[in-house]
Amino acid sequence: MDLTIESVILFLLVYFPFSQLVWHAVEY
């Protein structure tokens, strides 16, 4: 599995909203 720019962007687009949800869950 090679890391391409597209895969990195796709990963970030999925990761950031999820991490925000996790942060709010931890904060609460």
Secondary structure, 3 states (H helix, E strand, C coil): CCCCHHHHHHHHHHHHHHHHHHHHHHHC
